[in-house]
Amino acid sequence: MTSPSPGRRAVTKAAALALLLGTASAAQATPAAARSEGPVLRLPAPTGPYPVGAVVHHLVDPTRNDPWVPAIGVREVMITVLSPATTGRGLPRMPQLTPEAAGVFTVLGPLVRPWLPAAGVDWAATLTHARVCAPPLAGRRPVLLYSPGGGDSRAMGSSLAIDLASYGWTVVTVDHPGDASEVEFPDIRPGRDRVRATALSPDIDAATFRTMVDTRVADLRFVLDALGLDRVGLYGHSAGGTAVAQALHEDRRIAAAAVLEGYLDLMDGELLPVAREGADRPVLLAGTDGFRDARLDRSWSALLAHGGPVVRRQLDDSDHWVFTDYAALAPQLQKAGLMTAEGRAEMVGAIDPRASVPAVRRLVRSFFARHLPVPAYVPPGRRPLTSQ
């Protein structure tokens, strides 16, 4: 059953299907040329049986204005659709960041995440393991949406998203422009450049955080509208975790949500409705021992106190950004002498990425396998078993 969405843009099923399975309508990202400056950071390969294809889309919601830059006049969202594919052979790997986005991130990254190096990294050289426009598998598959942490772009959640897609889910990673460090669009429009930098400062106040959460929830629900989705899973990190929990509370189309260390209150201490009233659909609360604090415990305990299908899990020897690509990137930066041991510990903890990356992947994958299972894998050339 789809929740009513008064005033939202109607989208035909055909248009939604074209977005999920077709080629990108926005300018498609292309791999960056090889460079010699600085180390080439590598993302861990996916572990599922399917190759993964990727397309990028630019979605425009004319019913809302941008909360950070009203001169834009509409609310724009950039997404990447990652799908299990029939083959990826011969197709280029999608970069984590295009050269234009990487140029902005080189400057903004150390401001958003102070432990990152100000120089010495070619951020455009890192490739994901998704193949540009690889043909998706036929058939209907469960869909997961990802909302990144505050100040992060969707690109920093590439590894987990692609791993999930390699097991059979279609994964849609969502950028929240004005909040994310940088978002690249296919064109320029009044009020913004082609690569839009964050409008936020590190010391945000309670009112700004409330706007962040409200905007993210509205963005996620708009993506559901635009893609014609029903019965989906959401997962999000930090502020993204906050948003997906509240989106589940507000929208019956969301069947399950994985909260990767997101507070369930606002900065002034007010509990979100999902924490005050409880959840009647599955919620995973996944945290770390390094980030755990009284505020997180209070807001998570409020939700857990209602009972229902809510579970809490913790990763030890780790910290907040272990749920992102930084789990693999921070140790490489430390090894190259571009990040201190203290900086690595502040970001992802002391845990080895050979332990943390599989642990996070298993945690999220097993949660959605229980609540939004994918069809069984059938090797190429073999027919699926059918009952007589």
C-alpha positions in Angstrom: 0.0 0.0 0.0 1.4 3.4 -0.9 1.1 6.3 1.5 -0.8 9.3 0.0 1.5 12.1 -1.0 -0.6 15.2 -1.6 0.9 17.7 -4.0 3.6 15.4 -5.1 4.5 15.0 -8.8 2.7 12.1 -10.5 5.1 9.7 -12.2 4.0 7.0 -14.7 5.1 3.4 -14.2 6.8 3.4 -17.5 8.9 6.5 -16.6 9.8 5.0 -13.2 10.8 1.7 -14.8 13.0 3.6 -17.3 14.8 5.3 -14.5 15.5 2.1 -12.6 16.4 -0.1 -15.6 17.2 2.3 -18.4 20.3 4.3 -19.3 21.1 7.5 -17.4 19.3 10.6 -18.4 21.9 12.8 -16.8 25.5 13.1 -18.2 27.0 9.8 -17.2 30.2 9.8 -15.2 33.3 8.5 -16.9 36.5 7.1 -15.4 39.2 9.5 -14.7 42.5 9.2 -16.6 45.4 7.6 -14.7 47.5 10.1 -12.8 50.8 9.9 -11.1 50.2 12.4 -8.3 49.7 10.8 -4.9 48.6 7.3 -4.0 45.7 5.6 -5.8 43.2 4.7 -3.1 41.3 1.4 -3.7 37.9 0.3 -2.7 37.2 -3.3 -1.7 35.7 -5.5 -4.3 32.1 -6.7 -3.9 31.6 -10.3 -2.8 28.3 -11.3 -4.3 27.8 -13.4 -7.5 26.6 -10.6 -9.8 28.4 -7.9 -11.7 27.0 -4.5 -10.9 25.9 -1.7 -13.3 25.5 1.9 -12.5 23.5 4.8 -14.0 23.2 8.4 -12.7 20.0 10.4 -12.7 19.1 14.0 -12.0 15.6 14.3 -10.5 13.8 17.6 -10.0 10.9 18.2 -7.6 9.0 21.3 -8.7 6.7 21.2 -5.7 9.5 22.1 -3.3 12.1 24.9 -3.2 15.7 24.3 -2.1 15.9 25.1 1.7 19.6 26.2 1.5 19.6 28.3 -1.7 16.0 29.5 -2.4 17.2 31.2 -5.6 17.3 27.8 -7.2 13.5 27.7 -7.2 13.1 23.9 -7.2 14.5 21.0 -5.2 17.0 18.9 -7.1 18.3 15.4 -6.2 21.1 13.4 -7.7 21.0 9.6 -7.5 23.0 6.6 -8.6 21.1 3.4 -9.4 23.2 0.3 -8.8 21.8 -2.9 -10.2 22.8 -6.5 -10.5 23.8 -6.9 -14.1 24.0 -9.6 -16.7 27.6 -8.7 -17.5 30.1 -5.8 -17.0 32.6 -7.1 -19.5 34.2 -4.3 -21.6 32.5 -1.5 -19.8 34.4 1.2 -17.8 34.3 1.2 -14.0 32.5 4.2 -12.5 34.8 6.5 -10.6 34.0 7.2 -7.0 34.3 11.0 -7.8 34.5 12.6 -11.2 37.4 15.0 -11.8 35.1 18.0 -11.3 33.6 16.7 -8.0 37.1 15.5 -6.9 38.5 19.0 -7.4 35.9 20.5 -5.0 36.3 17.6 -2.5 40.0 18.2 -2.4 39.3 21.6 -0.9 36.2 20.8 1.1 37.1 17.3 2.4 39.6 18.5 5.0 37.1 21.2 6.2 34.2 18.7 6.5 36.5 15.9 7.9 39.5 17.6 9.5 41.5 14.3 9.6 41.7 14.2 5.8 44.9 15.5 4.1 44.8 18.9 2.4 47.0 17.6 -0.4 48.7 14.5 -1.8 45.6 12.5 -2.8 44.2 12.2 -6.3 40.6 11.7 -5.4 39.5 11.3 -9.0 41.7 8.2 -9.5 39.7 5.9 -7.2 37.4 3.6 -9.2 34.4 1.8 -7.9 33.6 -1.8 -8.9 30.4 -0.8 -10.7 30.4 -0.8 -14.5 28.9 2.2 -16.3 25.5 1.3 -17.9 26.0 -2.4 -17.6 22.7 -4.1 -18.6 20.6 -5.0 -15.5 19.2 -8.4 -14.9 15.6 -8.9 -16.0 12.9 -9.3 -13.4 11.7 -7.4 -10.4 14.0 -7.1 -7.4 13.8 -5.4 -4.0 15.1 -1.9 -3.9 17.2 -0.2 -1.1 17.8 3.5 -0.8 20.9 5.0 0.9 21.1 8.3 2.6 24.7 9.4 3.5 25.9 11.1 6.6 25.7 14.9 7.1 28.5 16.6 5.0 29.1 13.4 3.0 28.1 12.8 -0.6 26.6 9.5 -1.8 30.0 8.6 -3.3 31.4 7.9 0.1 29.0 5.0 0.5 29.9 3.3 -2.8 31.5 0.1 -1.4 28.6 -1.1 0.7 26.0 -0.1 -1.9 27.8 -2.0 -4.7 28.3 -5.1 -2.5 24.5 -5.1 -1.7 23.8 -4.8 -5.5 26.2 -7.7 -6.2 23.9 -9.9 -4.1 20.8 -9.0 -6.0 19.3 -5.8 -4.6 18.8 -2.7 -6.7 20.4 0.1 -4.6 19.7 3.7 -5.1 22.2 6.1 -3.4 20.8 9.6 -2.8 22.6 12.9 -2.5 21.1 15.7 -0.5 22.4 18.9 -2.2 23.4 21.8 0.0 24.0 19.3 2.8 26.5 17.0 1.1 30.1 18.3 0.7 29.7 18.4 -3.1 27.1 17.3 -5.6 27.7 17.3 -9.4 24.8 18.1 -11.7 24.6 17.6 -15.5 24.3 21.3 -16.1 24.4 24.8 -14.5 21.2 26.6 -13.5 20.4 29.9 -11.7 21.5 29.7 -8.1 24.1 27.0 -8.4 27.2 25.9 -10.3 27.5 22.5 -12.0 29.3 21.2 -8.9 27.4 22.5 -5.9 29.3 22.8 -2.6 27.8 22.4 0.8 25.9 25.4 2.3 26.6 24.2 5.8 29.3 25.1 8.3 30.7 22.5 10.7 29.1 24.1 13.8 25.4 23.8 12.8 22.7 24.7 15.3 19.5 22.9 16.3 17.4 24.7 13.8 19.7 23.8 10.9 19.8 20.2 12.0 16.0 20.0 12.0 16.0 21.4 8.5 18.5 18.8 7.4 16.4 16.0 8.8 13.1 17.3 7.4 14.7 17.9 3.9 16.3 14.5 3.8 13.0 12.7 4.7 11.3 14.7 2.0 14.1 13.9 -0.5 13.8 10.2 0.2 10.0 10.2 -0.2 10.3 12.2 -3.4 12.7 9.5 -4.8 10.1 6.9 -4.0 7.6 8.9 -5.9 9.9 9.6 -8.9 10.9 5.9 -9.2 7.4 4.6 -8.5 8.6 2.4 -5.6 6.6 0.6 -3.0 7.8 -1.8 -0.2 11.5 -0.7 -0.1 14.3 -0.8 2.4 16.2 2.3 3.6 19.6 2.5 5.2 21.5 5.6 6.2 24.6 6.7 8.0 24.7 9.4 10.8 22.2 12.1 9.7 21.2 9.7 7.0 20.3 7.2 9.7 18.3 9.7 11.5 16.4 10.5 8.3 15.7 6.9 7.3 14.3 6.0 10.7 11.9 9.0 10.6 11.0 8.3 6.9 10.0 4.8 7.9 7.7 6.3 10.6 6.1 8.6 8.1 5.8 6.4 5.0 4.2 3.0 4.8 6.0 2.2 1.6 9.2 1.7 3.7 9.3 -2.0 4.9 12.5 -1.8 6.9 15.3 0.6 7.8 18.9 0.2 8.9 20.1 3.1 11.1 23.9 3.2 10.9 24.7 5.3 14.0 22.2 8.1 13.5 20.7 9.9 16.5 16.9 9.6 16.9 16.5 13.0 18.4 17.2 16.6 17.5 20.1 18.7 18.8 17.9 20.4 21.4 17.1 17.0 22.9 13.6 16.5 21.4 13.0 12.9 20.5 11.9 12.3 16.9 8.4 10.9 16.5 9.8 7.5 15.6 11.6 7.3 18.9 8.6 8.7 20.9 6.0 6.4 19.3 7.9 3.3 18.2 8.2 1.3 15.0 6.0 -1.4 13.8 8.3 -2.5 11.0 11.9 -3.8 11.3 14.6 -1.4 12.3 18.3 -2.1 12.8 20.3 0.2 15.1 23.9 -0.4 14.3 26.6 1.5 16.2 30.3 1.5 17.3 32.0 1.5 20.7 34.0 4.5 19.6 31.1 6.8 18.9 28.6 5.6 21.6 27.5 8.4 23.9 24.7 9.3 26.3 22.7 11.1 23.6 22.7 8.1 21.3 21.9 5.7 24.1 19.0 7.8 25.2 17.4 8.2 21.8 17.9 4.6 20.8 16.7 3.3 24.2 13.5 5.3 23.7 12.8 3.4 20.5 13.8 0.1 21.9 11.5 0.6 24.9 8.5 0.3 22.7 9.4 -3.2 21.7 8.5 -4.4 18.3 10.9 -5.5 15.5 13.9 -3.3 16.6 17.4 -4.7 17.2 20.6 -3.1 18.3 24.1 -4.2 17.3 27.6 -2.8 18.0 30.9 -3.1 16.2 33.9 -2.9 18.6 37.3 -1.3 18.1 35.7 1.0 15.5 34.3 4.5 15.1 31.7 6.5 13.3 32.8 6.4 9.7 33.5 2.6 9.6 30.1 2.4 7.9 31.4 4.3 4.9 34.2 4.0 2.3 36.5 5.6 4.9 36.7 2.1 6.5 39.0 1.1 3.6 40.4 4.5 2.7 41.6 5.8 6.1 44.0 2.9 6.7 45.5 3.5 3.2 45.9 7.2 3.9 47.7 6.4 7.2 50.0 3.9 5.4 50.9 6.5 2.8 51.7 9.0 5.6 48.8 11.3 4.8 46.8 10.6 7.9 47.9 10.2 11.5 47.1 7.1 13.6 45.0 9.4 15.8 43.1 10.6 12.7 42.4 7.1 11.5 41.2 6.1 15.0 38.9 9.1 15.2 37.3 8.2 11.8 37.1 4.4 11.8 38.8 3.1 14.9 41.8 0.8 15.1 40.0 -2.2 13.5 41.6 -3.7 10.4 39.6 -3.1 7.3 39.9 -6.8 6.5 37.6 -7.3 9.6 35.5 -4.1 9.5 34.5 -4.1 5.9 33.1 -7.7 5.9 31.5 -7.1 9.3 29.5 -4.1 8.1 28.6 -5.7 4.9 27.3 -8.9 6.6 25.4 -6.9 9.2 23.4 -4.8 6.7 23.1 -7.6 4.2 21.7 -10.1 6.7 19.2 -7.6 8.0 17.7 -6.9 4.5 18.0 -10.6 3.6 15.5 -11.3 6.4 13.1 -8.5 5.6 13.5 -7.8 1.9 15.0 -11.1 0.5 16.3 -11.3 -3.1 15.6 -14.1 -5.5 18.0 -17.0 -5.3 21.1 -16.8 -7.5 21.0 -18.9 -10.6 24.3 -19.5 -12.3 24.4 -18.5 -16.0 23.2 -21.2 -18.3 21.3 -23.0 -15.6 17.5 -23.0 -15.3 15.9 -22.2 -11.9 14.3 -25.2 -10.1 10.5 -25.3 -10.3 8.1 -27.4 -8.4 6.2 -30.1 -10.3 
